[in-house]
Amino acid sequence: MSTLAWTAAVSLAAWLWLLLCQGFFWRTDVRLPTRSDPEDWPSVCVVVPARDEAAVLPESLPSLLAQEYPGRAEIFLVDDGSSDGTGELARELARTHGGLPLTVGSPGEPPASWTGKLWAVRHGVELARARGPEYLLLTDADIAHAPDSLRELVAAARTGGFDAVSLMARLRVESPWERLVVPAFVYFFAQLYPFRRIGRKGARTAAAAGGCVLLRADAAERARIPDAIRHAVIDDVALARAVKGGGGHIWLGLAERVDSVRPYPRLHDLWRMVSRSAYAQLRHNPLLLLGTVLGLALVYLVPPVALFTGLAAGSAGAAVLGGLAWAVMTGTYVPMLRYYGQPLWLAPLLPFTAFLYLLMTVDSAVQHYRGRGAAWKGRTYARPDAVVGEES
């Protein structure tokens, strides 16, 4: 066989391994596990870090205020130095909508050793701990919750004995670029961190989705959350690893009625979202970057190249092997497109989307070595820590 055919054969073998041996990452049926209402509903404090979120709060905060929770619950929104009136808007929304009690706090500027979001989380957790809650719900300011979201999360945590229950919020897919890039973002995340393995006791895989994490307060104290992960850029996976490393039982799955309302209408917006933390995911290691680029090329780019080049050059082996690898790749992507309600003709375009992610990852490394570092809401961290051993 030709070199191209052999390369296509390796790519096909990689896809067969991913299909059968990577925790069935491509399936989208990992939803909140079987649960029943507890006899006594524990108290919960909801912590919302918010920096310049006035554009999304009118869609997200009322959904938290309207939670139908049988126990005691209250919300702590941390206005982290916003310049758009986020804090006052939050107070006005609480006055207008009523519902759960809301406290708006402000942490001041973060020390150099902290990333901004985690400094805001720390302030919110300190405010919440004064109430002595059994659980903390850490949720982003752009996440809208169904009215029974908190109730279902607590019931799942109590029934399953989980120290952390996290839902991967359904991201917005309305613009053409969102349709092309967003489902793949969740698909790649699940490929790195198969959800089925995360919830398995004894398994090393640990991850969470920072937009929605219900955390036992005592597990947070044992794991020293958030102090232990104060440098983390990809804070959700860092949190999960800290909790699991402390002996905690964690769970992560896809959300059904927890949605992100943040728009990413342009490729530039999505590019910034991914490149902000992509190189941190690789621990700022050039060898890991090189391996990732080569791996993405072998797994995602070789199949279509082998198919079309084989057809053009009359190499049946390369064409067949490349076509089979592309078919397996396409088939594994179909469930995620269905979950997001997207047309299935997008599935064969996954190699193109993977190429975009490859470029975003390289750009993330370039920005790092130019000294620009990672950024969150206008704050830049020149030397961000990777993920404490790491990420959604």
Stockholm file with secondary structure:
# STOCKHOLM 1.0

chainA/1-392         MSTLAWTAAVSLAAWLWLLLCQGFFWRTDVRLPTRSDPEDWPSVCVVVPARDEAAVLPESLPSLLAQEYPGRAEIFLVDDGSSDGTGELARELARTHGGLPLTVGSPGEPPASWTGKLWAVRHGVELARARGPEYLLLTDADIAHAPDSLRELVAAARTGGFDAVSLMARLRVESPWERLVVPAFVYFFAQLYPFRRIGRKGARTAAAAGGCVLLRADAAERARIPDAIRHAVIDDVALARAVKGGGGHIWLGLAERVDSVRPYPRLHDLWRMVSRSAYAQLRHNPLLLLGTVLGLALVYLVPPVALFTGLAAGSAGAAVLGGLAWAVMTGTYVPMLRYYGQPLWLAPLLPFTAFLYLLMTVDSAVQHYRGRGAAWKGRTYARPDAVVGEES
#=GR chainA/1-392 SS CCHHHHHHHHHHHHHHHHHHHSTTTTCCCCCSCCCCCCSSCCCEEEEEEESSCTTTHHHHHHHHHTCCCSSCEEEEEEECSCSSCHHHHHHHHHHHHCCSCEEEECCCSCCTTSCHHHHHHHHHHHHHHTTCCSEEEEECTTEEECTTHHHHHHHHHHHHTCSEEEEEEECCCCSHHHHHHHHHHHHHHHHHSCHHHHTSTTCCCCCCCTTEEEEEHHHHHHTTTTGGGTTBSSHHHHHHHHHHHTTCCEEEEEEEEEEECCCCCSHHHHHHHHHTTHHHHTTTCHHHHHHHHHHHIIIIIHHHHHHHHHHHHTCHHHHHHHHHHHHHHHHHHHHHHHHTTCCGGGGGGHHHHHHHHHHHHHHHHHHHHTTCCEEETTEEESSCBCCSCCCC
#=GC SS_cons         CCHHHHHHHHHHHHHHHHHHHSTTTTCCCCCSCCCCCCSSCCCEEEEEEESSCTTTHHHHHHHHHTCCCSSCEEEEEEECSCSSCHHHHHHHHHHHHCCSCEEEECCCSCCTTSCHHHHHHHHHHHHHHTTCCSEEEEECTTEEECTTHHHHHHHHHHHHTCSEEEEEEECCCCSHHHHHHHHHHHHHHHHHSCHHHHTSTTCCCCCCCTTEEEEEHHHHHHTTTTGGGTTBSSHHHHHHHHHHHTTCCEEEEEEEEEEECCCCCSHHHHHHHHHTTHHHHTTTCHHHHHHHHHHHIIIIIHHHHHHHHHHHHTCHHHHHHHHHHHHHHHHHHHHHHHHTTCCGGGGGGHHHHHHHHHHHHHHHHHHHHTTCCEEETTEEESSCBCCSCCCC
//
